[in-house]
Each structure stands twice: as structure tokens, then as C-alpha cells.
């Protein structure tokens, strides 16, 4: 049996999604890029064959590519994000997703995650481990826990810092299995680098449209 795959997502609304990228591309294009990353993430999640839960925030009816996203979400269980800070929302999402076989959580900022990455995370859970995928900016792109309640320490972790992964590991007890390091798409340079890894993806096509 496989764990639940939890995708934490924000509706890609122009002016609210990927605002740093929007300073380069314009906010409408930045929202398109965020939507593309979410669609790629959901496509890979679906390809695992695992149960997929999406913890969503924001107004999807105002989002870029909302019809495509809604169609992709139809194959998942969507729950609202609950809580004040991001750490609290993550911890609650793990509880909402837990079906008793572990939870593997990702965001929508690392569309280059593969089915093999998820398989490695599941293997770590079967060994009884907690698993973390570190990001190049000091954060993390995946967290796998045995039980949803294991994510309870996340509200104490300072997010979006150069030591967020270190803080997370310490908060979880200091013993985790690490996956490969990936780059989140937070800047335009990040988008270009990740899109180059994913020819034919939604993200790569969005970048081509911006370039055109």
C-alpha cells in the first residue's frame, strides 16, 4: 500500500501568485507560470497511482488556467488549508490527508519532482523513516512522515529562510532520510533553469510563450 500524496497549493491568481517573477514577466504571465507548475505537479502526482489530496488556498475561479486546473483537481480530494501561519496550515494539511499509511507532502514550486522521487520517499517511509527533500535555497520541497500528527512541529519552524530545512530536521527529531536537492521556482532565473529540465512540460511551454 502507498502513502497519501499531499500537494499544498495556492490558486495562481494574477497579482497574488509568484509576485517576484511578476516583476520580470508581468503578473498575468507570472500567474500563468504558477498555473503551469501546478499542472505539472498534479500530472506527476496522478502518475504515481497514489491517493492524492490537494490542500488549496485562494480563489480558483480567479486563477489563470482555472478550467485546466479544475479538471486536474477532479481526480484528487481537495481540502481547504486551515490555520494562521504557513507552518500551521502545513501541519493541519498533513492531518487532513492522513489515511493511516503515511503522508508525502510537496508544494507546487518544484514541478521537476518525478515519480521516482516519490517512490524513494515511499521506500523511506516503509523503512520507518521520516524523509525530507532539501531545496537549494535552504528550504525543502518534500516532507514524508509516518503519521499526519508527526508534522505537528512545523508551526515552530521559520519558513522561507536559508536554514528552514535545518530547523525542520531539528523539529522532527534530527533523524531524517534525505532525497536529492532541487530548486524551487521563486525567481525568473529559477523558472528558466527548471523549465530547461522539463521539455514539453506545461512550464516549458509557458516560458516559450513569455519569450515570444
TORPA-4810 file (N, C-alpha, C, O; in nm, 3 decimals):
<nodes>
NODE_1_0.084_-0.120_0.000_0.000_0.000_0.000_0.088_0.125_0.000_0.199_0.126_0.054_X
NODE_2_0.036_0.231_-0.062_0.113_0.355_-0.076_0.064_0.462_0.020_-0.052_0.460_0.062_X
NODE_3_0.151_0.558_0.055_0.108_0.671_0.137_0.018_0.764_0.057_0.002_0.748_-0.064_X
NODE_4_-0.041_0.860_0.125_-0.114_0.967_0.059_-0.015_1.071_0.009_0.079_1.108_0.079_X
NODE_5_-0.038_1.118_-0.113_0.044_1.226_-0.168_-0.033_1.356_-0.146_-0.142_1.375_-0.200_X
NODE_6_0.025_1.444_-0.068_-0.036_1.571_-0.033_0.031_1.684_-0.111_0.152_1.707_-0.097_X
NODE_7_-0.046_1.754_-0.193_0.003_1.870_-0.267_-0.052_1.995_-0.200_-0.174_2.012_-0.190_X
NODE_8_0.035_2.083_-0.156_-0.005_2.210_-0.094_0.002_2.316_-0.202_0.109_2.341_-0.258_X
NODE_9_-0.111_2.380_-0.231_-0.119_2.467_-0.348_-0.190_2.598_-0.317_-0.273_2.607_-0.227_X
NODE_10_-0.154_2.699_-0.395_-0.218_2.831_-0.389_-0.274_2.861_-0.527_-0.205_2.846_-0.627_X
NODE_11_-0.399_2.905_-0.533_-0.459_2.937_-0.662_-0.374_3.044_-0.731_-0.344_3.147_-0.672_X
NODE_12_-0.337_3.020_-0.858_-0.248_3.114_-0.929_-0.324_3.236_-0.982_-0.354_3.245_-1.101_X
NODE_13_-0.355_3.328_-0.892_-0.430_3.448_-0.925_-0.332_3.560_-0.962_-0.239_3.585_-0.885_X
NODE_14_-0.349_3.626_-1.075_-0.259_3.735_-1.112_-0.249_3.841_-1.003_-0.350_3.884_-0.947_X
NODE_15_-0.127_3.881_-0.973_-0.103_3.980_-0.869_-0.083_3.921_-0.731_-0.036_3.989_-0.641_X
NODE_16_-0.120_3.791_-0.714_-0.104_3.725_-0.585_-0.010_3.606_-0.593_0.044_3.562_-0.491_X
NODE_17_0.012_3.553_-0.711_0.097_3.436_-0.730_0.229_3.476_-0.793_0.232_3.547_-0.893_X
NODE_18_0.339_3.429_-0.734_0.472_3.448_-0.791_0.500_3.595_-0.824_0.534_3.630_-0.937_X
NODE_19_0.485_3.681_-0.722_0.499_3.824_-0.745_0.643_3.864_-0.779_0.664_3.961_-0.852_X
NODE_20_0.742_3.791_-0.727_0.881_3.822_-0.765_0.904_3.796_-0.912_0.972_3.873_-0.980_X
NODE_21_0.848_3.687_-0.962_0.858_3.659_-1.104_0.778_3.761_-1.184_0.818_3.801_-1.293_X
NODE_22_0.666_3.805_-1.128_0.583_3.904_-1.195_0.653_4.037_-1.217_0.616_4.111_-1.308_X
NODE_23_0.752_4.069_-1.135_0.828_4.192_-1.156_0.909_4.187_-1.284_0.947_4.291_-1.338_X
NODE_24_0.935_4.067_-1.334_1.009_4.049_-1.459_0.915_4.027_-1.577_0.933_4.086_-1.683_X
NODE_25_0.814_3.942_-1.557_0.729_3.898_-1.667_0.596_3.971_-1.676_0.527_3.963_-1.778_X
NODE_26_0.559_4.043_-1.571_0.422_4.091_-1.556_0.343_3.989_-1.477_0.370_3.870_-1.483_X
NODE_27_0.244_4.036_-1.401_0.176_3.947_-1.307_0.085_3.846_-1.376_0.065_3.737_-1.325_X
NODE_28_0.031_3.881_-1.491_-0.052_3.784_-1.562_0.033_3.666_-1.608_-0.009_3.551_-1.595_X
NODE_29_0.152_3.693_-1.661_0.241_3.586_-1.704_0.291_3.505_-1.584_0.304_3.383_-1.593_X
NODE_30_0.318_3.573_-1.474_0.364_3.501_-1.355_0.257_3.404_-1.306_0.289_3.293_-1.264_X
NODE_31_0.131_3.445_-1.312_0.023_3.355_-1.273_0.014_3.236_-1.368_-0.013_3.124_-1.326_X
NODE_32_0.037_3.260_-1.497_0.038_3.151_-1.595_0.150_3.051_-1.562_0.131_2.930_-1.571_X
NODE_33_0.265_3.103_-1.522_0.378_3.017_-1.486_0.345_2.936_-1.361_0.374_2.816_-1.355_X
NODE_34_0.283_3.000_-1.262_0.244_2.928_-1.140_0.141_2.820_-1.174_0.147_2.709_-1.121_X
NODE_35_0.047_2.853_-1.263_-0.053_2.754_-1.303_0.013_2.637_-1.374_-0.024_2.522_-1.351_X
NODE_36_0.110_2.666_-1.460_0.181_2.559_-1.531_0.254_2.468_-1.434_0.252_2.345_-1.449_X
NODE_37_0.319_2.527_-1.334_0.390_2.446_-1.235_0.293_2.357_-1.158_0.323_2.242_-1.129_X
NODE_38_0.175_2.411_-1.124_0.075_2.331_-1.054_0.025_2.218_-1.142_0.009_2.105_-1.094_X
NODE_39_0.000_2.245_-1.269_-0.049_2.141_-1.359_0.055_2.031_-1.376_0.020_1.913_-1.378_X
NODE_40_0.182_2.068_-1.389_0.287_1.965_-1.399_0.296_1.883_-1.271_0.312_1.762_-1.276_X
NODE_41_0.284_1.950_-1.157_0.289_1.881_-1.027_0.174_1.782_-1.015_0.194_1.669_-0.970_X
NODE_42_0.055_1.824_-1.054_-0.062_1.737_-1.043_-0.053_1.620_-1.141_-0.098_1.509_-1.110_X
NODE_43_0.004_1.643_-1.258_0.018_1.535_-1.356_0.110_1.426_-1.302_0.080_1.307_-1.315_X
NODE_44_0.222_1.465_-1.243_0.314_1.366_-1.187_0.252_1.297_-1.066_0.267_1.176_-1.049_X
NODE_45_0.183_1.373_-0.983_0.116_1.314_-0.868_0.017_1.207_-0.914_0.012_1.098_-0.856_X
NODE_46_-0.060_1.237_-1.017_-0.156_1.140_-1.068_-0.087_1.016_-1.123_-0.138_0.905_-1.110_X
NODE_47_0.031_1.036_-1.183_0.103_0.923_-1.243_0.155_0.824_-1.140_0.188_0.711_-1.175_X
NODE_48_0.164_0.864_-1.013_0.210_0.771_-0.910_0.108_0.660_-0.884_0.145_0.551_-0.842_X
NODE_49_-0.018_0.688_-0.909_-0.123_0.594_-0.872_-0.161_0.598_-0.726_-0.243_0.518_-0.681_X
NODE_50_-0.102_0.690_-0.649_-0.133_0.704_-0.507_-0.262_0.785_-0.489_-0.302_0.857_-0.581_X
NODE_51_-0.325_0.775_-0.374_-0.431_0.872_-0.343_-0.369_1.010_-0.328_-0.267_1.027_-0.260_X
NODE_52_-0.431_1.109_-0.391_-0.378_1.246_-0.392_-0.477_1.339_-0.323_-0.596_1.342_-0.356_X
NODE_53_-0.426_1.414_-0.227_-0.504_1.518_-0.158_-0.438_1.652_-0.189_-0.316_1.665_-0.180_X
NODE_54_-0.518_1.750_-0.226_-0.467_1.884_-0.254_-0.522_1.979_-0.149_-0.643_1.998_-0.138_X
NODE_55_-0.432_2.040_-0.072_-0.470_2.141_0.026_-0.458_2.277_-0.043_-0.348_2.323_-0.071_X
NODE_56_-0.572_2.338_-0.071_-0.576_2.456_-0.158_-0.613_2.580_-0.079_-0.693_2.576_0.014_X
NODE_57_-0.552_2.692_-0.119_-0.592_2.821_-0.069_-0.606_2.917_-0.186_-0.544_2.897_-0.291_X
NODE_58_-0.688_3.021_-0.170_-0.706_3.119_-0.275_-0.830_3.093_-0.359_-0.896_2.990_-0.345_X
NODE_59_-0.861_3.188_-0.445_-0.983_3.185_-0.525_-0.954_3.124_-0.662_-0.904_3.191_-0.753_X
NODE_60_-0.987_2.996_-0.676_-0.957_2.927_-0.801_-1.036_2.986_-0.918_-0.990_2.981_-1.032_X
NODE_61_-1.154_3.042_-0.891_-1.233_3.097_-1.000_-1.172_3.224_-1.058_-1.216_3.271_-1.163_X
NODE_62_-1.070_3.280_-0.991_-0.999_3.397_-1.042_-0.860_3.362_-1.096_-0.784_3.451_-1.135_X
NODE_63_-0.828_3.234_-1.098_-0.692_3.190_-1.129_-0.668_3.177_-1.279_-0.761_3.158_-1.357_X
NODE_64_-0.542_3.189_-1.316_-0.501_3.156_-1.452_-0.524_3.008_-1.478_-0.502_2.925_-1.390_X
NODE_65_-0.567_2.975_-1.598_-0.588_2.837_-1.642_-0.678_2.759_-1.547_-0.657_2.641_-1.520_X
NODE_66_-0.779_2.830_-1.496_-0.864_2.771_-1.392_-0.939_2.647_-1.441_-0.960_2.554_-1.364_X
NODE_67_-0.980_2.646_-1.568_-1.054_2.529_-1.617_-0.965_2.405_-1.623_-1.008_2.296_-1.588_X
NODE_68_-0.840_2.423_-1.667_-0.747_2.310_-1.671_-0.715_2.261_-1.530_-0.709_2.140_-1.506_X
NODE_69_-0.697_2.354_-1.439_-0.667_2.316_-1.301_-0.786_2.243_-1.239_-0.768_2.141_-1.172_X
NODE_70_-0.906_2.294_-1.262_-1.024_2.229_-1.207_-1.038_2.087_-1.261_-1.076_1.996_-1.187_X
NODE_71_-1.006_2.066_-1.389_-1.014_1.932_-1.446_-0.912_1.839_-1.381_-0.942_1.723_-1.354_X
NODE_72_-0.791_1.891_-1.355_-0.689_1.809_-1.290_-0.727_1.778_-1.146_-0.702_1.668_-1.096_X
NODE_73_-0.787_1.874_-1.078_-0.826_1.854_-0.939_-0.942_1.755_-0.925_-0.962_1.699_-0.817_X
NODE_74_-1.017_1.734_-1.030_-1.131_1.643_-1.024_-1.087_1.500_-0.991_-1.167_1.419_-0.945_X
NODE_75_-0.959_1.470_-1.015_-0.907_1.336_-0.987_-0.841_1.328_-0.849_-0.775_1.229_-0.818_X
NODE_76_-0.859_1.431_-0.767_-0.798_1.437_-0.635_-0.907_1.467_-0.531_-1.022_1.495_-0.565_X
NODE_77_-0.867_1.461_-0.403_-0.954_1.512_-0.296_-0.900_1.647_-0.254_-0.785_1.657_-0.210_X
NODE_78_-0.981_1.750_-0.267_-0.939_1.886_-0.236_-0.990_1.925_-0.098_-1.108_1.909_-0.067_X
NODE_79_-0.899_1.977_-0.014_-0.936_2.026_0.119_-0.886_2.168_0.133_-0.783_2.202_0.075_X
NODE_80_-0.955_2.253_0.207_-0.906_2.389_0.229_-0.790_2.390_0.328_-0.786_2.310_0.421_X
NODE_81_-0.698_2.480_0.307_-0.592_2.499_0.406_-0.652_2.563_0.531_-0.738_2.651_0.523_X
NODE_82_-0.604_2.516_0.648_-0.658_2.564_0.776_-0.543_2.614_0.862_-0.440_2.548_0.873_X
NODE_83_-0.561_2.730_0.924_-0.461_2.780_1.017_-0.417_2.921_0.983_-0.451_2.974_0.878_X
NODE_84_-0.341_2.980_1.074_-0.298_3.119_1.059_-0.168_3.129_0.978_-0.168_3.186_0.869_X
NODE_85_-0.059_3.075_1.031_0.068_3.080_0.961_0.086_2.962_0.867_0.009_2.866_0.871_X
NODE_86_0.188_2.970_0.781_0.210_2.864_0.683_0.243_2.732_0.751_0.195_2.627_0.708_X
NODE_87_0.324_2.736_0.856_0.357_2.613_0.927_0.235_2.546_0.985_0.223_2.423_0.980_X
NODE_88_0.143_2.625_1.041_0.020_2.568_1.096_-0.067_2.509_0.985_-0.127_2.403_1.003_X
NODE_89_-0.073_2.576_0.870_-0.151_2.524_0.759_-0.092_2.392_0.708_-0.166_2.300_0.673_X
NODE_90_0.042_2.383_0.703_0.105_2.258_0.662_0.073_2.145_0.759_0.037_2.035_0.717_X
NODE_91_0.086_2.172_0.888_0.059_2.070_0.989_-0.086_2.021_0.980_-0.111_1.901_0.988_X
NODE_92_-0.179_2.112_0.962_-0.319_2.074_0.952_-0.346_1.995_0.823_-0.427_1.903_0.822_X
NODE_93_-0.278_2.033_0.716_-0.297_1.961_0.590_-0.251_1.816_0.602_-0.314_1.726_0.547_X
NODE_94_-0.142_1.793_0.674_-0.097_1.656_0.698_-0.203_1.576_0.773_-0.228_1.460_0.741_X
NODE_95_-0.265_1.638_0.872_-0.371_1.571_0.947_-0.489_1.539_0.855_-0.546_1.430_0.861_X
NODE_96_-0.526_1.635_0.770_-0.641_1.617_0.681_-0.615_1.509_0.576_-0.708_1.444_0.530_X
NODE_97_-0.489_1.491_0.539_-0.455_1.396_0.433_-0.431_1.255_0.485_-0.440_1.159_0.409_X
NODE_98_-0.402_1.241_0.612_-0.358_1.112_0.667_-0.467_1.006_0.656_-0.579_1.024_0.704_X
NODE_99_-0.432_0.896_0.590_-0.523_0.782_0.579_-0.466_0.658_0.645_-0.515_0.547_0.624_X
NODE_100_-0.361_0.678_0.726_-0.306_0.567_0.803_-0.186_0.499_0.742_-0.132_0.406_0.802_X
NODE_101_-0.141_0.543_0.624_-0.027_0.480_0.557_0.088_0.577_0.533_0.176_0.550_0.452_X
NODE_102_0.086_0.689_0.602_0.190_0.789_0.584_0.146_0.898_0.488_0.053_0.879_0.409_X
NODE_103_0.213_1.012_0.494_0.183_1.127_0.409_0.313_1.177_0.348_0.412_1.198_0.419_X
NODE_104_0.313_1.195_0.216_0.425_1.256_0.144_0.375_1.388_0.088_0.287_1.390_0.002_X
NODE_105_0.433_1.497_0.136_0.385_1.631_0.101_0.483_1.705_0.011_0.604_1.705_0.035_X
NODE_106_0.429_1.768_-0.092_0.507_1.858_-0.178_0.428_1.986_-0.198_0.309_1.993_-0.165_X
NODE_107_0.495_2.087_-0.251_0.428_2.208_-0.292_0.414_2.211_-0.443_0.434_2.109_-0.509_X
NODE_108_0.379_2.327_-0.497_0.363_2.342_-0.642_0.481_2.416_-0.705_0.476_2.454_-0.822_X
NODE_109_0.588_2.437_-0.626_0.703_2.515_-0.673_0.816_2.430_-0.727_0.919_2.483_-0.769_X
NODE_110_0.799_2.298_-0.728_0.905_2.209_-0.776_0.845_2.109_-0.876_0.835_1.990_-0.846_X
NODE_111_0.806_2.157_-0.995_0.740_2.069_-1.091_0.832_1.963_-1.150_0.785_1.873_-1.220_X
NODE_112_0.961_1.971_-1.121_1.055_1.872_-1.172_1.061_1.746_-1.087_1.136_1.654_-1.119_X
NODE_113_0.984_1.739_-0.978_0.976_1.617_-0.898_0.924_1.504_-0.987_0.830_1.524_-1.064_X
NODE_114_0.984_1.387_-0.976_0.949_1.274_-1.061_0.877_1.164_-0.981_0.875_1.165_-0.858_X
NODE_115_0.819_1.071_-1.056_0.759_0.955_-0.992_0.864_0.878_-0.912_0.834_0.825_-0.805_X
NODE_116_0.987_0.872_-0.963_1.094_0.803_-0.891_1.126_0.873_-0.759_1.154_0.805_-0.660_X
NODE_117_1.122_1.005_-0.756_1.140_1.077_-0.629_1.036_1.033_-0.527_1.067_1.007_-0.411_X
NODE_118_0.911_1.026_-0.572_0.804_0.983_-0.482_0.825_0.838_-0.437_0.800_0.805_-0.321_X
NODE_119_0.871_0.753_-0.529_0.896_0.613_-0.492_1.005_0.603_-0.386_0.995_0.522_-0.294_X
NODE_120_1.109_0.686_-0.398_1.214_0.685_-0.296_1.161_0.732_-0.161_1.199_0.679_-0.057_X
NODE_121_1.073_0.832_-0.163_1.014_0.879_-0.038_0.930_0.769_0.026_0.936_0.748_0.148_X
NODE_122_0.851_0.699_-0.056_0.768_0.591_-0.002_0.854_0.480_0.056_0.819_0.422_0.159_X
NODE_123_0.965_0.449_-0.011_1.055_0.345_0.040_1.111_0.383_0.176_1.125_0.299_0.265_X
NODE_124_1.144_0.512_0.193_1.194_0.557_0.323_1.087_0.542_0.431_1.117_0.501_0.544_X
NODE_125_0.963_0.575_0.397_0.856_0.559_0.495_0.838_0.412_0.533_0.815_0.381_0.649_X
NODE_126_0.850_0.323_0.435_0.835_0.181_0.466_0.947_0.130_0.557_0.929_0.033_0.630_X
NODE_127_1.062_0.198_0.553_1.172_0.163_0.645_1.149_0.221_0.783_1.228_0.197_0.875_X
NODE_128_1.044_0.298_0.799_1.015_0.359_0.929_1.077_0.496_0.947_1.079_0.548_1.058_X
NODE_129_1.128_0.555_0.839_1.197_0.684_0.847_1.103_0.800_0.818_0.994_0.782_0.763_X
NODE_130_1.147_0.918_0.857_1.094_1.044_0.807_1.184_1.085_0.691_1.304_1.058_0.694_X
NODE_131_1.128_1.149_0.589_1.208_1.180_0.470_1.187_1.326_0.431_1.077_1.380_0.440_X
NODE_132_1.298_1.390_0.388_1.296_1.532_0.351_1.369_1.550_0.218_1.476_1.492_0.198_X
NODE_133_1.312_1.628_0.130_1.379_1.668_0.007_1.428_1.811_0.020_1.346_1.903_0.016_X
NODE_134_1.558_1.835_0.037_1.607_1.972_0.058_1.605_2.055_-0.071_1.623_2.002_-0.180_X
NODE_135_1.582_2.184_-0.055_1.584_2.278_-0.167_1.714_2.357_-0.164_1.776_2.374_-0.060_X
NODE_136_1.753_2.405_-0.281_1.882_2.475_-0.294_1.885_2.607_-0.219_1.992_2.659_-0.190_X
NODE_137_1.768_2.663_-0.186_1.765_2.790_-0.113_1.763_2.772_0.038_1.750_2.870_0.113_X
NODE_138_1.777_2.647_0.085_1.778_2.621_0.228_1.646_2.572_0.283_1.637_2.535_0.400_X
NODE_139_1.544_2.570_0.199_1.415_2.516_0.240_1.404_2.369_0.205_1.504_2.297_0.202_X
NODE_140_1.284_2.324_0.179_1.265_2.185_0.139_1.147_2.175_0.044_1.054_2.256_0.048_X
NODE_141_1.151_2.072_-0.043_1.045_2.055_-0.143_0.958_1.934_-0.115_0.852_1.920_-0.177_X
NODE_142_0.997_1.845_-0.024_0.917_1.728_0.011_0.937_1.694_0.157_1.048_1.704_0.210_X
NODE_143_0.828_1.655_0.220_0.833_1.603_0.357_0.745_1.479_0.363_0.627_1.484_0.330_X
NODE_144_0.803_1.369_0.405_0.728_1.245_0.423_0.730_1.202_0.568_0.836_1.191_0.628_X
NODE_145_0.612_1.178_0.624_0.600_1.141_0.765_0.517_1.014_0.779_0.434_0.983_0.694_X
NODE_146_0.542_0.941_0.887_0.470_0.817_0.913_0.322_0.841_0.942_0.236_0.765_0.899_X
NODE_147_0.294_0.948_1.015_0.158_0.985_1.054_0.140_1.134_1.035_0.235_1.211_1.048_X
NODE_148_0.018_1.174_1.003_-0.007_1.316_0.987_0.031_1.397_1.109_0.079_1.509_1.098_X
NODE_149_0.010_1.339_1.226_0.043_1.410_1.351_0.192_1.434_1.367_0.231_1.520_1.446_X
NODE_150_0.277_1.361_1.293_0.421_1.382_1.302_0.462_1.520_1.251_0.571_1.568_1.283_X
NODE_151_0.376_1.583_1.171_0.406_1.716_1.118_0.369_1.827_1.216_0.382_1.945_1.183_X
NODE_152_0.324_1.792_1.335_0.280_1.891_1.434_0.386_1.996_1.469_0.349_2.109_1.500_X
NODE_153_0.519_1.963_1.465_0.618_2.066_1.499_0.634_2.176_1.394_0.703_2.275_1.421_X
NODE_154_0.575_2.164_1.275_0.602_2.260_1.168_0.566_2.404_1.203_0.634_2.494_1.154_X
NODE_155_0.464_2.433_1.283_0.437_2.573_1.317_0.552_2.641_1.391_0.559_2.764_1.395_X
NODE_156_0.642_2.563_1.449_0.757_2.622_1.520_0.874_2.651_1.427_0.972_2.712_1.469_X
NODE_157_0.864_2.607_1.304_0.973_2.626_1.207_0.954_2.759_1.134_0.844_2.790_1.088_X
NODE_158_1.061_2.837_1.124_1.057_2.962_1.048_1.072_2.928_0.900_1.174_2.873_0.858_X
NODE_159_0.970_2.961_0.821_0.969_2.925_0.680_1.038_3.032_0.595_1.057_3.145_0.639_X
NODE_160_1.076_2.993_0.474_1.136_3.082_0.374_1.266_3.145_0.424_1.291_3.263_0.403_X
NODE_161_1.347_3.064_0.492_1.477_3.107_0.539_1.584_3.013_0.487_1.554_2.902_0.441_X
NODE_162_1.709_3.059_0.494_1.821_2.976_0.448_1.843_2.854_0.535_1.912_2.760_0.494_X
NODE_163_1.786_2.853_0.655_1.804_2.738_0.744_1.671_2.667_0.773_1.660_2.595_0.873_X
NODE_164_1.571_2.686_0.688_1.441_2.623_0.713_1.452_2.472_0.715_1.392_2.407_0.801_X
NODE_165_1.528_2.413_0.623_1.544_2.267_0.623_1.611_2.220_0.751_1.569_2.120_0.810_X
NODE_166_1.714_2.291_0.795_1.784_2.254_0.918_1.688_2.262_1.037_1.685_2.173_1.122_X
NODE_167_1.611_2.371_1.042_1.514_2.385_1.152_1.411_2.273_1.149_1.371_2.220_1.253_X
NODE_168_1.368_2.236_1.027_1.267_2.132_1.014_1.320_1.998_1.062_1.252_1.925_1.135_X
NODE_169_1.442_1.967_1.021_1.502_1.841_1.065_1.513_1.836_1.217_1.482_1.735_1.280_X
NODE_170_1.557_1.947_1.277_1.569_1.952_1.423_1.433_1.937_1.489_1.419_1.866_1.589_X
NODE_171_1.331_2.005_1.434_1.198_2.000_1.493_1.139_1.859_1.486_1.060_1.820_1.571_X
NODE_172_1.178_1.783_1.382_1.125_1.649_1.364_1.206_1.543_1.440_1.179_1.424_1.429_X
NODE_173_1.304_1.588_1.516_1.379_1.495_1.600_1.521_1.468_1.554_1.594_1.396_1.621_X
NODE_174_1.561_1.525_1.441_1.701_1.517_1.397_1.738_1.398_1.312_1.850_1.391_1.263_X
NODE_175_1.646_1.303_1.294_1.677_1.183_1.215_1.584_1.176_1.095_1.466_1.143_1.109_X
NODE_176_1.637_1.208_0.976_1.556_1.201_0.854_1.641_1.142_0.741_1.764_1.153_0.742_X
NODE_177_1.574_1.079_0.646_1.639_1.039_0.521_1.627_1.154_0.422_1.520_1.214_0.410_X
NODE_178_1.735_1.186_0.352_1.736_1.298_0.258_1.727_1.249_0.114_1.791_1.151_0.076_X
NODE_179_1.646_1.319_0.035_1.640_1.298_-0.108_1.733_1.397_-0.177_1.806_1.471_-0.110_X
NODE_180_1.732_1.399_-0.310_1.818_1.490_-0.385_1.775_1.636_-0.361_1.661_1.662_-0.323_X
NODE_181_1.867_1.728_-0.384_1.839_1.870_-0.370_1.783_1.925_-0.501_1.839_1.900_-0.608_X
NODE_182_1.672_1.999_-0.491_1.608_2.059_-0.607_1.596_2.210_-0.589_1.612_2.262_-0.478_X
NODE_183_1.567_2.279_-0.699_1.547_2.423_-0.698_1.399_2.456_-0.708_1.333_2.411_-0.801_X
NODE_184_1.347_2.532_-0.614_1.211_2.584_-0.624_1.208_2.698_-0.726_1.309_2.765_-0.747_X
NODE_185_1.092_2.721_-0.787_1.082_2.830_-0.884_1.032_2.956_-0.813_0.912_2.985_-0.813_X
NODE_186_1.124_3.030_-0.754_1.092_3.153_-0.683_1.129_3.277_-0.763_1.071_3.383_-0.742_X
NODE_187_1.226_3.266_-0.854_1.272_3.378_-0.935_1.263_3.341_-1.082_1.244_3.224_-1.116_X
NODE_188_1.277_3.440_-1.170_1.275_3.413_-1.314_1.391_3.324_-1.354_1.375_3.237_-1.441_X
NODE_189_1.507_3.343_-1.293_1.621_3.255_-1.323_1.589_3.111_-1.284_1.626_3.018_-1.356_X
NODE_190_1.520_3.092_-1.172_1.479_2.958_-1.132_1.386_2.897_-1.237_1.400_2.780_-1.274_X
NODE_191_1.290_2.976_-1.284_1.195_2.927_-1.384_1.267_2.879_-1.508_1.238_2.771_-1.560_X
NODE_192_1.362_2.958_-1.557_1.436_2.921_-1.677_1.514_2.793_-1.656_1.518_2.707_-1.744_X
NODE_193_1.578_2.779_-1.539_1.659_2.660_-1.512_1.572_2.535_-1.503_1.608_2.431_-1.559_X
NODE_194_1.460_2.544_-1.433_1.374_2.427_-1.416_1.304_2.392_-1.547_1.291_2.274_-1.580_X
NODE_195_1.259_2.493_-1.621_1.192_2.466_-1.749_1.285_2.394_-1.845_1.241_2.311_-1.925_X
NODE_196_1.415_2.425_-1.838_1.512_2.359_-1.926_1.522_2.210_-1.896_1.559_2.131_-1.983_X
NODE_197_1.490_2.170_-1.773_1.492_2.029_-1.735_1.367_1.955_-1.781_1.364_1.832_-1.779_X
NODE_198_1.262_2.030_-1.822_1.131_1.970_-1.845_1.078_2.002_-1.985_0.972_2.063_-1.997_X
NODE_199_1.149_1.963_-2.089_1.099_1.993_-2.224_0.962_1.928_-2.247_0.938_1.813_-2.210_X
NODE_200_0.873_2.005_-2.308_0.739_1.954_-2.334_0.642_1.971_-2.220_0.524_1.937_-2.234_X
NODE_201_0.688_2.021_-2.106_0.601_2.038_-1.989_0.515_2.164_-2.003_0.540_2.248_-2.089_X
NODE_202_0.415_2.175_-1.917_0.337_2.298_-1.910_0.428_2.417_-1.880_0.413_2.524_-1.939_X
NODE_203_0.523_2.397_-1.788_0.614_2.506_-1.752_0.698_2.549_-1.870_0.712_2.669_-1.896_X
NODE_204_0.756_2.455_-1.942_0.840_2.489_-2.057_0.760_2.564_-2.162_0.812_2.659_-2.221_X
NODE_205_0.636_2.525_-2.187_0.554_2.595_-2.285_0.520_2.736_-2.238_0.515_2.829_-2.320_X
NODE_206_0.498_2.754_-2.108_0.471_2.888_-2.056_0.593_2.979_-2.073_0.578_3.097_-2.106_X
NODE_207_0.711_2.925_-2.052_0.833_3.004_-2.071_0.848_3.043_-2.217_0.887_3.156_-2.247_X
NODE_208_0.818_2.951_-2.308_0.826_2.983_-2.450_0.730_3.094_-2.488_0.762_3.179_-2.571_X
NODE_209_0.612_3.093_-2.426_0.514_3.198_-2.454_0.563_3.334_-2.405_0.543_3.435_-2.471_X
NODE_210_0.628_3.335_-2.288_0.684_3.462_-2.238_0.793_3.512_-2.332_0.800_3.630_-2.363_X
NODE_211_0.879_3.419_-2.376_0.989_3.458_-2.464_0.937_3.511_-2.596_0.998_3.600_-2.656_X
NODE_212_0.823_3.457_-2.643_0.767_3.501_-2.770_0.705_3.640_-2.757_0.653_3.693_-2.855_X
</nodes>
